C-alpha cells in the first residue's frame, strides 16, 4: 500500500514563497534606485543643447492675419428686390462699375407722387402770377378812369369859375367837391394797388420757395432711385458679396466690401504682458517662401480684451503679390537690439524648473547633475544665461517632468 507524499507539497509552497520574496526584493531595489538621488535614462530620449556665445535678439513671435489697408463697405442706401447681378465675389472692380440692380415699387410711386406735387405747385404759382397781373391791369384801368375824371372836372371847374358872376356858387362848389373826391379816390387806389402788390409778391415768393423745395425733394427722390443701381465706389477686390436674384435687401443692409489691394496690413493679438514693451515704429521680420520682408509696427490698440490687445503691422517695402486677405503669417517682432550674450536653446525643461536649475552633462556625457542657474531674457528659441553656465557646457533641454526630485541622471547608451 502506497503512502502519501507530503514533502512535495511543502516543496511547492517553499518555492512559491521564495519567488515572491525575490520579486519583492527586486521591486524595492528598483524603487530605491529610481526614487533616490539618481535615475537612469536612455540617452535617445533626451534633448541636449550647448551654452554658447552668440548675438542675442529679444523678439516676440506673432501670429497675424493679412487684411487690406483700407476697406470700403457696400451698404444698401435704399432697400429693394435684387433684379440683376453684374459681378461675382472676388472679382477686381473699377470705380463706378455696376455691381447689382435693385427694384423698389414704393420708391417709384413716391417719385410719381412728388412729381405731381411739383406740377401742382407750379400751376398754383402760374395762377397767382396771372391773378396779380390781372389785378394790376384792373387797378391801372381804374387809375386811368380816375385821372380822366379829374382832368375833366378841372376843365369844367375852370370854365365855371370864369363865369361865376353869371351862375350860382352852388354849381361851382358841387364841381369842386367832386374834384376833391376823385383826387382822394386816386390816392386810395394807389395805396390799395401798393398793398395788393406787396401781398401778391409775398405770396409769389412763398409759392416759389415751395416749388424749389418740392423740386429738391424730387431730386433727392430720384437720386434714391438711382441708388437702386449699386456701383463700386472705388477700385479694388470685391469680397463678402452676398446677393441672389429675387432676394430682398433692407435699407442699410451690408451688401459686401471692396478691399484696397494696393496695400496690406497685418493684424493680430498680443498678450497684455507686452503692452509696455511695444511702441509704434518697432521693426519685425517675416520670411515667406525663403524671402525676408521687413515690417513696421504701425498701430497699437490700447483696449485690452481677454488679456490681449490688437496691433497692426505694415510692410516697409512692397508686399508680396501672392498674399491674400485672411492669410495667416508668423513674423518676429524685435523687442531689443542684437547684442552679444551667452545663450542656450529654449526647451520644455523651463516649464518644470522655472528656469531656476538645469541638468548639466558631465564631460564624458555619462551622466548629468543638477545645478542652479539664472536666466535673463527669453525668446521662443533661446534663453539668455546670466549665471551658472559657461560657454561649451551642455544641458538637458527636454522635459524634466520625471526628474523634479532627482539630483543626478545616469545616461545609458
Secondary structure, 3 states (H helix, E strand, C coil): CCCCCCHHHHHHHHHHHHHHHHHHHHHHHHHHHHHCCEEEEEHHHCCEEECEEEEECCEEECCEEEEECCEEEEECCCCEEEEEECCCCCCEECCCCEEEEEECHHHHHHHHHHHHHHHHHHHHHHHHHHHHHHHHHHHHHHHHHHHHHHHHHHHHHHHHHHCCCCCCHHHHHHHHHHHHHHHHHHHHHHHHHHHHHHHHHHHHHHHHHHHHHHHHHHHHHHHHHHCCEEECCCCEEEECCCCCCCCEECCCCEEEEEECCCCEEEEEEEEHHHCCCCCCCCEEEEEECCEEEEEEEEEECCCCECCEEEEEEEECCCCCCCCCCCCEECCEEECCCCEEEEEEECCCHHHHHCCCEEEEECCCCCEEEEEECEEEEECCCEEEEEECCCCCCEEECCCCCCCCCCCEEEEEC
